[in-house]
Amino acid sequence: MKPRLANISSRGLTLIELLLVLAMIGLLVVVILPATQAVRESARRAQCASHLKQMGVALHLYHEQMQSLPIGLMPVYDSRYSRQSPRCTPDFLDRSFLVALLPHLEQNTLFASINADLAISSRENRSALTSTIGVYFCPSDTASGRVRNYDASELIPFGQAEPDERIESSFTSYLALHGTFPVVALPLEQFQCRVDSRALAQADGCFIHPTSMPISRIRDGLDSTIFVVERATQHLSIFKSTVFDLHGLYWCGNWGDTVGSTFVPPNVWKRSKLPTPIMIGASSMHPGGVHTLFGDGSVRFVKDSIQSWPFNDRLGLPTGVSPEPEGWWSGIGRLGVWQALGTRAGGEVISASDLP
């Protein structure tokens, strides 16, 4: 007699069992996804800090060769871009400190391709505008580090662009500090091509014009003076204007492109929706703060909670200050810790406990 096989019945999952399985999967996603995102952001932060460290090395190599830091605001000397009477006031500015650093970041070929006798934005130098240099963007700032359209309307009057021409450029996530104040310490027509002394006094950082800055003039100490900060280009996209398309150009030594200040607290875009402070201030896509490169080459993550002077969110300005027609600021109160870190020779005493 043959043995009888066991009667094994097969059935599918009941509705309750299916719901339990789906609930468990959803729970796993809720638990694992944030952890995965945190790990990825940690890696991006580390890479961003590494980029700033490389910039710090390049800045010191540049200083060793030139005996000064690169100029922050570089006037245009191409006659096609300068007003004729007098020629001391170009309509816009030229090469950035990032262009000056190219030979010290293994970008000799790109640097050699730029015609230094012509404006960096000219047609002759157009190919350099679309070069993407990895060190010049933060991986968390998705609007930088890639080629996209930029607003070239200011080039049209000079015959360097057509009204409907599509011009592309690469963007950067980093700004060199001009100091505490956004001042235009450039030769102006109303001062017979001289720089207003009050504006020049407020150009208290390390990347200014009209003179390049030797390290010997940084008397606050390199470990207490910020050279470069993050400024996420992505934040500019919150405006329905040309701010996003016009600012953050890696090759342009202009306010909001590669030059900024400690005039506003870090990540002020979270509090104020006015474009000017966001353009020139430190910001990042990292939660809680911004990376900063100090003069000694160290990179620190400065939290948003660092002590700063009072700020008016509605006006987008520090409390009590106002711009003067000559290009300087009045009504200045006592500097906060954040503002003091932007000065080169203010004499402020800053301890490690001041950096939260």
C-alpha positions in Angstrom: 0.0 0.0 0.0 1.4 3.3 -1.0 1.9 5.9 1.7 -0.5 8.8 1.4 1.0 12.3 0.9 0.0 14.9 3.4 -2.8 17.2 2.2 -1.0 20.5 2.0 -3.2 23.4 1.2 -1.9 26.7 -0.1 -3.6 30.0 0.2 -2.7 33.7 -0.3 -2.2 36.4 2.3 -5.3 37.7 4.0 -6.1 41.4 3.8 -5.0 41.9 7.4 -1.7 40.2 6.8 -1.1 42.3 3.7 -1.8 45.5 5.5 0.6 44.4 8.3 3.4 43.7 5.7 2.8 47.1 4.1 2.9 48.8 7.5 6.2 47.1 8.3 7.7 48.2 5.0 6.5 51.7 5.5 8.0 51.8 9.0 11.3 50.6 7.7 11.3 53.3 5.0 10.5 55.9 7.7 13.4 54.7 9.8 16.0 54.0 7.1 15.4 56.9 4.7 16.3 59.8 7.1 19.4 57.9 8.2 20.4 57.4 4.6 19.8 61.1 3.8 21.8 62.0 6.9 24.7 59.9 5.8 24.6 61.4 2.3 24.5 65.0 3.7 27.4 64.2 6.0 29.4 63.1 3.0 28.4 66.3 1.1 29.4 68.4 4.1 32.8 66.7 4.2 33.4 67.3 0.5 32.4 70.9 0.8 34.8 71.4 3.7 37.5 69.7 1.5 36.9 72.2 -1.3 37.4 75.1 1.0 40.6 73.5 2.4 41.9 73.2 -1.2 41.1 76.9 -1.8 42.9 77.8 1.4 46.1 76.0 0.1 45.7 77.7 -3.3 45.3 81.2 -1.6 48.6 80.7 0.3 50.4 79.5 -2.8 49.1 82.5 -4.6 50.3 84.8 -1.8 53.7 83.1 -1.8 54.1 83.9 -5.5 52.5 87.4 -5.6 53.2 88.5 -2.0 49.5 89.4 -1.7 46.0 87.9 -1.8 44.0 88.2 -5.0 41.9 91.4 -5.5 38.2 90.9 -4.7 36.6 93.6 -6.9 38.6 93.7 -10.1 37.7 96.7 -12.4 37.4 96.0 -16.2 40.2 97.6 -18.2 38.8 96.5 -21.5 38.0 99.8 -23.2 34.8 98.4 -24.7 33.4 98.0 -21.2 34.6 101.3 -19.7 32.9 104.7 -19.7 34.8 107.2 -21.8 34.6 110.2 -19.5 36.2 109.4 -17.2 37.4 105.9 -17.7 37.7 105.2 -13.9 34.2 103.8 -13.7 33.6 100.6 -15.6 29.9 99.5 -15.9 30.7 96.2 -14.3 33.6 94.2 -12.8 36.0 91.7 -14.2 37.9 88.5 -13.2 37.2 87.0 -9.8 39.6 85.7 -7.1 38.7 82.2 -8.3 40.1 82.9 -11.7 43.3 84.1 -10.1 43.5 80.8 -8.2 43.2 78.5 -11.2 47.0 77.9 -11.7 47.2 76.8 -8.1 44.4 74.3 -8.5 45.8 72.4 -11.4 43.8 74.4 -13.9 46.8 75.9 -15.9 45.3 75.1 -19.3 42.0 76.9 -18.5 43.9 79.9 -17.0 46.1 80.1 -20.1 43.1 80.1 -22.4 41.8 83.4 -20.8 42.9 86.6 -22.6 43.9 88.8 -19.7 43.9 91.9 -21.9 40.1 91.6 -22.5 37.2 91.4 -20.2 36.5 88.0 -18.8 32.9 88.3 -20.1 33.9 89.2 -23.6 33.1 86.9 -26.6 36.8 86.1 -26.9 36.8 84.6 -23.4 33.3 83.0 -23.7 34.6 79.4 -23.6 36.1 79.9 -20.1 32.7 80.9 -18.7 31.3 77.4 -19.0 34.2 75.6 -17.4 33.1 73.6 -14.3 35.7 73.4 -11.6 34.8 70.9 -8.9 36.5 72.8 -6.1 34.3 75.8 -6.7 30.9 74.3 -5.8 29.3 72.6 -2.8 27.7 69.3 -3.7 24.6 70.2 -1.6 24.1 73.4 -3.7 22.5 71.9 -6.8 22.3 75.2 -8.6 26.1 75.5 -8.8 28.6 73.2 -10.3 26.8 72.9 -13.5 26.4 75.0 -16.7 23.1 76.9 -17.0 21.8 80.1 -18.6 22.7 83.4 -17.1 21.3 86.9 -17.7 23.7 88.6 -20.0 21.6 91.8 -20.6 24.3 94.0 -19.4 26.5 92.9 -22.3 24.1 93.9 -25.0 25.0 97.7 -25.1 28.6 96.7 -25.7 27.8 94.4 -28.6 29.0 91.4 -26.6 25.6 89.7 -26.7 22.4 89.8 -28.8 19.0 90.4 -27.2 17.8 86.8 -27.8 21.2 85.2 -27.5 21.5 82.3 -25.1 24.7 82.5 -23.0 25.6 79.8 -20.5 27.9 79.9 -17.5 29.1 77.9 -14.6 28.2 79.1 -11.1 30.0 78.9 -7.7 28.9 78.3 -4.1 31.6 80.5 -2.4 32.3 84.1 -1.7 35.5 85.9 -0.7 35.0 88.3 2.2 35.3 92.0 1.4 34.7 92.6 5.1 31.9 93.7 7.3 30.2 96.1 4.9 29.0 96.0 1.3 30.8 99.1 0.2 31.8 100.2 -3.3 35.3 101.3 -2.5 36.1 102.0 -6.1 37.1 105.2 -7.9 34.0 107.2 -8.6 33.3 110.1 -11.0 32.0 112.4 -8.2 35.3 112.0 -6.4 37.5 112.6 -9.6 38.4 109.0 -9.8 39.4 108.7 -6.2 38.0 106.4 -3.6 35.9 107.9 -0.9 37.9 107.7 2.4 34.9 106.6 4.5 34.0 103.8 2.1 37.6 102.7 2.0 37.7 102.6 5.8 34.7 100.2 5.7 36.4 97.9 3.2 37.8 96.1 6.2 38.2 92.6 4.9 40.9 90.8 3.0 39.6 90.8 -0.6 39.1 94.4 -1.6 39.9 97.0 -4.2 41.8 99.1 -5.1 44.8 97.4 -3.4 45.6 93.7 -3.1 46.1 92.6 0.5 49.4 91.1 1.9 49.0 88.8 4.9 51.2 91.1 7.0 48.2 93.6 7.1 45.9 91.0 8.6 46.6 92.0 12.2 43.6 90.3 13.8 45.3 86.9 13.4 44.7 84.5 10.6 42.8 82.1 12.9 40.3 84.9 13.7 39.8 86.2 10.2 37.5 84.6 7.6 38.7 84.5 4.0 35.9 82.6 2.2 32.4 81.6 3.1 29.7 79.5 1.5 26.9 81.3 -0.3 24.5 78.7 -1.8 23.4 79.8 -5.3 20.3 77.7 -4.8 18.8 80.2 -2.3 18.7 82.8 -5.0 16.1 80.8 -6.9 13.3 81.9 -4.4 13.1 85.2 -6.3 11.0 85.7 -9.4 13.7 88.0 -10.9 17.1 87.9 -12.5 18.9 87.5 -9.2 19.2 83.7 -9.7 20.3 84.1 -13.3 22.8 86.9 -12.7 24.6 86.2 -9.5 27.0 83.4 -8.5 29.1 83.5 -11.7 32.4 81.8 -10.7 34.4 84.1 -13.1 33.0 87.5 -12.1 34.7 89.5 -9.3 31.5 91.3 -8.3 29.2 91.6 -5.3 26.9 88.6 -5.1 29.0 86.6 -7.5 32.3 85.9 -5.7 32.5 88.8 -3.2 30.4 89.0 0.0 30.5 90.3 3.6 29.4 89.6 7.2 26.9 92.4 7.0 24.1 90.0 7.6 23.9 86.9 9.8 24.6 83.4 8.3 21.6 81.9 6.5 19.5 85.1 6.7 17.4 83.8 3.8 15.5 81.8 6.4 14.4 85.0 8.0 14.3 87.7 5.3 13.1 87.3 1.8 14.8 90.4 0.4 17.4 89.6 -2.3 20.3 91.9 -1.4 21.4 90.4 1.9 21.0 86.9 0.5 23.2 87.7 -2.5 26.1 89.0 -0.4 25.8 87.0 2.8 26.9 83.6 3.9 24.4 80.8 3.4 24.4 77.1 2.7 22.1 74.1 2.0 23.6 72.4 5.0 21.2 72.4 8.0 22.2 74.7 10.9 25.1 76.7 9.6 27.8 77.4 7.0 31.3 76.4 6.2 34.0 79.1 6.6 37.6 79.2 5.5 39.8 81.1 7.9 43.1 82.7 7.0 45.2 80.0 8.7 43.7 77.5 6.3 41.3 75.9 8.8 37.7 75.2 7.9 35.0 75.5 10.5 31.3 75.0 10.5 29.8 78.2 11.9 26.3 77.7 13.3 23.4 80.1 12.5 23.3 80.9 16.2 26.6 82.7 16.2 26.3 86.1 17.9 25.6 88.9 15.4 24.5 92.5 15.6 20.7 93.1 15.6 19.1 92.5 12.2 15.8 93.9 10.8 14.1 91.1 8.9 11.6 93.4 7.3 14.1 95.8 5.9 16.8 93.2 5.2 19.4 95.4 7.0 21.1 95.6 10.4 19.1 97.6 12.8 19.8 101.3 12.6 22.2 101.4 9.7 21.5 103.4 6.5 23.4 103.8 3.2 25.0 107.1 2.3 25.2 108.5 -1.3 29.0 108.3 -1.2 28.9 104.5 -0.8 29.5 104.1 2.9 27.2 103.2 5.9 26.1 105.3 8.8 24.4 104.4 12.1 26.8 101.5 12.8 26.6 100.0 16.2 28.9 97.5 18.0 30.0 94.7 15.8 28.8 91.2 16.6 31.1 88.2 16.7 30.1 87.3 13.1 30.9 90.8 11.9 34.2 90.9 13.7 35.4 87.7 12.0 35.1 89.5 8.7 37.6 92.3 9.6 41.3 92.1 9.1 42.5 94.6 11.6 39.6 95.6 13.9 41.4 94.5 17.1 38.4 92.4 18.3 39.2 89.7 20.8 37.4 86.4 19.8 37.6 83.2 21.8 36.8 79.7 20.9 33.6 79.9 22.9 32.3 82.6 20.6 32.0 80.1 17.8 29.0 77.9 18.7 
